[in-house]
Amino acid sequence: MEALDQMFCAAPRPLARFLVIDDIPRLVALEAEKWTADQAASGEELAERIGCHPDLSVGSFCPLTGKAIASLFMKPVVASFWQHARSWADCTLCATPTRTDSIFGISLSSSRPDGVAAILEFFWPHALAAGWRHIYLGSPIPGWRDWRACQPNRSVLDYVSARGERGLPIDPQLRYYFARGFKEIICIKRDYFPHAESQDIGVILRGTVPLSSLSPVWRALKPGSTQHVTRRLASLVL
């Protein structure tokens, strides 16, 4: 069945939108596909995320089968939240500030890169209109364990700072996020999230919403106008 989904979804562009409670079964299936049992979110946890921040819960779907291709859940945070959070769980439990321009990506799950691209393109005008400027997220570093085994005297900072071809991170997950705008390493957290290849180490990254420095302009425009502008610029900026 999965092979059929992939075959039929090969050509059509994913459809991105804000998530609703009715999406839970498809989101649970995506979680099971991409995460281990101790990493995947339950239906109840997904429903809570949508209920708390429906305007920061976005997904993309195959237009033919309806299968969930990618999901992104976020929450508002103060810019210094990472200084007081030891783990991913701590990050998700940070108090919601009354005013901030920063959001934390609770989770990003995807089975196809174009699903993530569709989410970012969809959310961009909404982020600009809402005044969001920085998006933080925590990333595993799946290449760390094997790299460390070959170079036991090198530190995790050495690893996440290392660059390969075209100046890209040597870690595959950091390289994936780097290509999507999360280029700034904020800090390294041990015991961040259960992930064997990373030895439970996580890296907090920060990305800047493109053109968010023009916040007063975007807030003055009607939502449709912002979407019109970003749609034309998406291929150049995202």
C-alpha positions in Angstrom: 0.0 0.0 0.0 2.9 2.4 0.8 4.4 1.7 -2.6 1.1 2.6 -4.3 1.0 5.8 -2.3 4.4 6.8 -3.3 3.7 5.9 -7.0 0.5 7.9 -7.1 2.0 10.9 -5.2 5.1 11.1 -7.3 3.8 13.9 -9.6 1.1 16.0 -7.8 2.2 18.9 -5.7 1.4 18.4 -2.0 -1.4 20.4 -0.5 -0.5 22.3 2.6 -2.9 23.8 5.2 -3.5 24.3 8.9 -4.3 21.0 10.7 -7.6 20.1 12.3 -8.6 17.3 14.7 -10.0 15.2 11.8 -6.4 14.8 10.5 -5.2 12.9 13.6 -5.4 9.4 12.2 -3.3 10.3 9.2 -0.8 12.2 11.4 -0.5 9.2 13.7 0.4 7.1 10.7 3.1 9.6 9.7 4.5 9.6 13.2 4.7 5.8 13.2 6.4 5.9 9.8 9.1 8.4 10.8 9.7 7.8 14.5 10.3 4.9 16.9 7.7 4.0 19.5 9.4 6.1 22.2 9.7 9.1 19.9 6.4 9.2 18.1 3.6 11.5 19.4 0.3 9.9 20.3 -3.1 10.9 18.9 -3.8 12.7 22.2 -0.6 14.6 22.1 -1.2 15.7 18.5 -4.7 16.8 19.3 -3.4 18.9 22.2 -0.9 20.6 20.0 -3.6 21.5 17.4 -6.0 22.6 20.1 -3.4 24.9 21.8 -2.0 26.5 18.7 -4.2 25.8 15.6 -2.5 28.6 13.8 0.9 27.0 14.3 0.0 23.5 13.3 0.6 22.9 9.6 0.5 19.8 7.4 0.9 18.8 3.8 -1.0 16.0 2.1 -1.0 14.0 -1.1 -3.9 15.4 -3.2 -4.7 12.0 -4.6 -4.6 9.7 -1.6 -5.0 12.2 1.2 -2.0 10.6 3.0 -0.1 13.0 5.4 3.3 13.7 3.9 4.6 16.2 6.4 3.6 18.0 9.6 5.0 20.9 11.6 3.9 21.8 15.1 5.1 25.1 16.7 4.5 27.2 19.8 5.4 30.7 20.9 8.5 31.1 23.1 10.7 33.9 24.4 14.0 34.2 22.5 16.0 33.0 25.5 13.9 29.9 26.2 16.7 27.5 25.3 18.8 28.8 28.2 16.3 27.4 30.7 15.4 24.1 28.9 17.5 21.0 29.3 15.5 18.7 27.0 13.0 18.7 24.2 10.3 18.0 26.8 11.3 21.2 28.7 11.1 23.2 25.4 7.6 22.0 24.8 6.5 22.9 28.3 7.9 26.5 28.3 5.3 29.1 29.3 3.6 30.9 26.4 4.7 34.6 26.5 2.1 37.3 25.9 4.4 39.0 23.3 7.2 37.5 21.3 8.4 37.2 17.7 9.9 33.7 18.3 8.4 30.3 17.9 9.8 26.8 18.7 9.2 23.9 16.3 7.9 21.1 18.6 8.2 18.6 15.8 8.8 18.3 12.1 7.9 14.9 10.5 8.1 14.2 6.8 8.2 11.4 4.3 9.0 13.6 1.3 11.1 16.8 1.0 8.5 18.5 -1.1 6.0 18.1 1.7 8.2 20.2 4.0 8.7 22.7 1.1 4.9 23.0 0.7 4.5 23.6 4.5 7.1 26.4 4.5 5.7 28.1 1.4 2.2 27.9 2.9 3.2 29.2 6.3 5.4 32.0 5.1 2.7 34.7 4.5 1.0 33.7 7.8 4.3 34.1 9.7 4.9 37.5 8.2 1.3 38.7 8.9 1.6 37.5 12.5 5.0 39.1 13.1 7.0 35.9 13.6 10.7 36.5 13.0 12.7 33.6 14.4 11.9 29.8 14.3 13.8 27.6 16.6 14.0 23.8 16.5 15.9 20.9 18.0 17.7 18.6 15.7 19.3 15.1 16.3 22.7 14.5 14.9 22.5 11.0 13.5 26.0 10.9 12.2 27.6 11.7 15.6 28.0 8.2 17.0 29.9 6.7 14.1 32.0 9.9 13.6 32.9 9.8 17.3 33.9 6.2 17.1 36.4 7.0 14.5 37.6 10.2 16.2 37.3 9.6 20.0 39.3 12.7 20.9 37.0 15.1 19.1 34.1 16.9 20.7 30.5 17.2 19.7 31.1 20.9 19.0 33.8 19.8 16.6 31.3 17.6 14.8 28.4 20.0 14.5 30.8 22.7 13.4 32.5 20.6 10.7 31.7 21.4 7.1 32.0 19.3 4.0 31.2 20.0 0.3 29.9 23.5 -0.5 30.3 24.5 3.1 27.4 22.3 4.3 27.4 20.5 7.6 28.7 16.9 7.5 25.8 15.7 9.7 22.9 14.6 7.3 20.2 16.0 9.5 21.9 19.4 10.1 22.6 19.5 6.4 18.8 18.9 5.7 17.8 21.8 8.0 20.7 24.0 6.8 19.2 23.8 3.3 15.8 24.9 4.7 17.2 28.1 6.3 18.1 26.8 9.8 21.8 27.8 9.6 22.5 29.2 13.0 23.5 26.8 15.8 22.3 28.2 19.1 23.5 25.5 21.5 24.1 21.8 22.1 21.9 19.9 24.6 22.9 16.5 26.1 20.0 14.2 27.0 17.8 16.3 24.7 15.7 13.5 23.1 16.0 9.7 22.9 18.0 9.0 19.7 20.5 6.3 19.6 22.6 7.5 16.7 22.9 10.9 18.3 23.6 9.5 21.7 20.5 11.5 22.8 22.3 14.8 22.0 20.3 17.6 20.3 21.3 20.8 18.6 19.0 23.9 18.9 19.0 25.7 15.6 17.5 29.0 14.6 16.1 30.2 11.3 14.9 33.6 10.3 11.6 34.0 8.5 12.5 35.6 5.1 11.7 39.3 4.8 10.4 39.4 8.4 12.4 42.5 9.1 9.7 44.3 7.2 7.1 43.4 9.8 5.2 46.7 9.8 4.7 46.4 6.0 3.3 42.9 6.2 0.9 43.7 9.1 -0.5 46.6 7.1 -1.3 44.4 4.1 -4.4 42.3 3.8 -3.6 38.5 4.1 -4.4 37.9 0.5 -1.9 40.5 -0.6 0.8 39.0 1.5 0.1 35.6 0.0 0.3 37.1 -3.4 3.7 38.6 -2.8 5.2 35.5 -1.2 3.9 33.2 -3.8 5.8 35.1 -6.4 9.0 35.2 -4.3 8.9 31.6 -3.0 11.0 30.1 -5.7 13.7 32.8 -5.1 13.8 32.9 -1.3 12.6 29.6 0.1 
